[in-house]
Amino acid sequence: MPDRRVVLVLAGAAVAATAQTAHAGAHVKPRLKDLKITVLSTMLADEGIGEWGFAALVESGGKKILFDTGARPRTVLDNARELNIDLGDVEDVVFSHFHDDHTTGLMTLRRELMTAHPHAMSRVHIGKGGLDERRGGMQNSVLAWRKAYEATGGRFIEHDGPVELLAGVWLTGPIPRPNPEKNYPPKIEVKRGKTWVPDDVADDQALVFDTPRGLVVLSGCGHAGIINTIEHARTVVRVAPVAAVIGGFHLYNARPETLKWTARKLKDLKVAQVLGAHCTGIESVYVLRQLMGLARKDAQVASIESGYDLATGIRTGPIASGL
C-alpha cells in the first residue's frame, strides 16, 4: 500500500508547481486569437454621452467582460444601446478600483438587463480592500448599494492576487508599487480593522491580454502608477513588449518631470501604442507622444467607441484623432 504521506506531498507539490507556472506567465498557454476593446465611458464623444468616468467592454474568444461601469447610472447602458452593443450576455464585471466614477453604473445595468438575462452583470471582480470603508473627502459609495446588488443575486469576488479570468486574459489583482508613482488623492483615509490609515487605493488593478503582438494593458485610473502596472503585468503574464496601453493613467495634472520620467519608462518597456482616456489628460497624451517619439496614429486620446482591435491596434474617433 503506498504511503499516504508521500501521495499528499506529491499532490501538494503538483498544486504548488501549477500555481507557480500560472503566476510566472501565460507563455505556456495559447495567445489570444482575437481581442476587441470598446470604450463606453470617458470624457470625449463623437457619439453617445461623455462624462468624467471610465468603462470599456472587452470581447475575446466569444466571451465578454465589462471593465468598470462609468460615473453616472445610465451612461454605459445608454452608450451601448446607441452603439448597438449587446451587454445582456456580460456576466463578469471588473472594477479597477472602488471610486464612484468607475462603479456607479452597475446597479442600473444589473436591474435593466437581468429581466431578460438573469446572469447579466452578476459577478463583480474587485481588488482586496475595494470594499473597505473610507472617510475624508471621499466615501466608498459601493458600500451604499452593495446589499441591494447582492439581493438581486449578484456577488462580489475579492482578489488579492492575479487570476486568469479567460484564456489569455489576466486580472492583476492589487498592484505592487516599487516605483514612486503616487497617483491618488490626498487626505482620504481607509479603515483597516479598527484603524484609519491614509488611503493609497490599494485595490487598484488592471486587465492584461496576452496577444501575439505582445501584452495589451487596460487601466482604469492607474492609481498604482502606470509603470508599476505594466511592470507587474510582465511579471504576472510574461516578459514581452507592450503592444498597447489603454485607459486612465491619472496624469492629467502631472508635472513635466513626471511626464518625462513616465515617457522614458514607457519607451524602455517597448510600449508601441497609447490610448489615453479619462484621467490621463488630453495634453498629457500629446506630451507622451512627443517624448516617446510615437507617430500620431500610435498615441491618441480616447473617445466613446474608441478602443483596440488585435488586427489593427488602437482606434479613436475623429473628435480625438482629427483624421
N, C-alpha and C positions, 0 to 999 in steps of 0.2 A: 504493500500500500504506500503510495507516495506521501512524503512528508508534507502535511498541510501548510506548515510554516513556509516551506520553500515555494509552494504554489502561490501563497499570499504575497511573498516577497517578489516573485516574478511578475505577478499581476500588478503589484504596485509600481514596479519598475517600468512595465509597459505603459501604464497610465501616465507616469511621470514623463516618459520619453515622448509619448503622443502630445502631451501638453507643451513640452519644451519645443517640439517641432512646430506646433501650431503657433506658439508665441514667437519663435525665431524667424518665421517667414512663411509666406504662402507660395514660395517658389516650387514647392513640391506638388502644387495643385495647378490645374489648368488656368491660364489667364482668362480674363473676361473676353468674350467674343462680341459683346455688344454693350453699349452704355449710352444712355441719354439722360442729361440733367436739364431740367427746365425751371427757371426762377419764377416763382409765383408771388413773392413779396419782396420788394425793395423800393427805393425812392423814385426812380425814373420809370416812365411808362409810355410806350408807343400805343399800346392797347391796355385795357384794364385800369386798375387803380394802383397808384403809387402810394407808399407810406414809409415811415421810419420803422422798418421791421425787416424780417427775412423769413423766407421759406423757399424750398426747392423740391421738386419731385424727381426722384431717381427711378430709372427704369433699366433693368438688366435681366437677361435670361427669362423673360416673361413675368418677372416679379416687379413690384413697385414698393418704394419706401418714401414716405414724406419726411423731409428733413426740416424741422421747425414748422410753425403754423401761423406766423405773422403776428402783427401788433394789434389788429382790430378784429372783432369777432367774425366779420364776413369777407375780409379781403381775399383770403386764399380760395374760399368757396366760390365767390363771385368771379375772380380772375380765371379760375379753372373752367368755369362754365362758359365764360366769354371766349376762351381759347379752345373750347370743345375738348377739354381734357376730362376723362372719367376718373374720379377719385374713389368711386364706390368699391373698387377691389383693392384698396390700400388698407392692409391690416396693421402694418408696423409704422409707427411714428418715432422719429429720433428727436429728442430735444438736445440741442447743442449745449444749452445751459438753461437756468430757471427764469431768466429775465422775461418780463411780460411782452416785450416786442418780438419774442420768438415763440411764445406759448399761448397767447390769448385766443387764437382761432380754433383751438382743439375742440372745445365744447360745442361750438356751432357745427363744426364738421361732423362730430360724432352724432349729434342729435338729428341733423338733417339727412345723414346718409344711412343711419342704422335701420330705418324702417324698411327700406328695400334691400339693404346689405347689412345684416346683423353684426358681421365681424369687422365692418369698416372702422378704422381708427381705434381698434380695440386693444392694442398693445403700445405702450409708450416706453421707450428706452431712454433712461435718464442716468447721468453720471452720479456716482456716490456723492452725497451732500446736496444734491439738487432739490431735495425735499426738506431741507433744514430750514428752520425759522430765521428770518433776517430782521434787522431793525436799523434805524438811522434814516438816511434819505431814500431807502428802498425797502419794501416788504417783499416777501415771497408770495406772489399772487396765486401760484399754483395751489398753495395750501387752502385758499378760499374756495376752490371748486373741486378739490381732489375727491371728496366724498361723493359729490354729485356725479362725477365722472365714473367712479367705481360702482355707483349704484346702477349705471347703465350696463354693467358687465365689463367695462374697461379695466385694465390693470396696468400698474407701473412696474417696470423691471429695472432695478437699480444695478448699475455696473461699476465695479471697482477696478476693472482691468479690460484688456482688449478682448473682442469676441468677433468671430466671423458670422455676420448675420445672413449673408447669402454667399454662394461660391465666389470668391474673389472680392467680396465687399466686406470691409472690416470697419468695426466701430472701435475707436481708440480707447474708450473709457477715459477717465481723468488723465490729463497730460502732464508729465514731469516738466520741470522748469529750470533746466541748467543755465539757460541764457537769461540775462537780466531784463526781460521784457515784462513790463507792468502795465498791461492794457486793461485796467479795470478801475471803476470809480472809487474814490477815497471815501472815508467816513461812513462806510457801511460795515455792519457787524453781523456775524453769523453765530448762532447758538450751537456749541459743541458740548453735548452733555448738559451740564449746568453752568457752563462758562461762555461768555460772549467774547469773541475774538475778531480781529479785522478780517473782512471777507475778501478773499482774492479770487472768488468764483472758481473754487477748486473743482467743481463739477464740469467745467468746460471740456467738451470732447468734440471730435470730428469724425467724418467718414473718409475712408481711404479705399480707392479702387485700384486693383492690380490689373493693369492692361498691358497688351503687347508693346504699347508706346512708352510705358513707364507708369509711375504712380500718378493718380489724379486725386487731389485732396480737396474736400469740401468742408469749409469752415463757416460757423455761424457768426461769431464775433471775434474769434481769435483772442479771447481774454487771456489765455495761457501764453500768447505770443505766437505769431505765425511761423517763426523759425523753430521755436520749441515744438510746434505742432508737426511740421514737416520732418524734423529730425526724429521725433517719436514715431511717425508713420513709417519711416525707413527702418526703424528698429522692430516695429510690430509686423510689418509685411515683408519687405526685402530692401536691401540697399540697391537703389535704382535711381536713374534720373527722374525728374518730376515733369510729366507731360503738361500738367496744368494745375494751378491752384485757384480755387473758385470760392467766392463768398465774402464774408465780412472779416477784415483783418484788424479792425479798430485802430486805424492810422489817420483818421480824418483830422485829428488835432496834434499829430506827431511833429516834433521839432525836426529841422533839417538834418541834424546829425543822426537822429533816429532813422529817418528815411534812407540816409546814405548807408548806415550800418545794415539795415534790412535789405536794401538792394544788393549790397555786396554778398551777403549771406545767401540770398536767393540765387545769385549767379553761381556761387560756389556749389550750391545744391543742384545746379543744372535745371533750373525751372525754365521751361520753354514758353509757357503761356500764362498770363494773369488775367482773370476776370474778376475785378473788384466790385463788390456790391455793398449795400448797406453802410456800415460804419467805416469802411475802408477810406472813403472820401474821394471825390472826383479829382481834385488837384493832386492828391497823393498817388492815384493811379498814373497820372501823367508824369509825375516826378519819377516814380519807379520805372516807368517805360524808358525814360531818358537815361537814367542812371544804369539800367540793366542793358541798354543798347538794343532793345527789342523793336521790331517793326510795329507799325500802328495796328496791324491786324492781330498781333500777338499779345497786346496789353490793352484791354478795353474796360470800360465801365459797364456794369450790368444794368439791364432794364428788364421790365416784365416780359417774359417769354424768351429772354436770352438764356444761355446755358452752354452745354458741351455735348458734342457727339464724338464717338470714338473715331469715326471715319474722317471728320473734318476739323475737329478741335473746337475751340471756343467760338461762340457766336453772340452777337448782340444786335439790338435794333438800331434803326437809322438815327434816333434821337441821341444815342450814345456813341455810335460809330461815325456818323456823318458820312457814311459811304453809300 
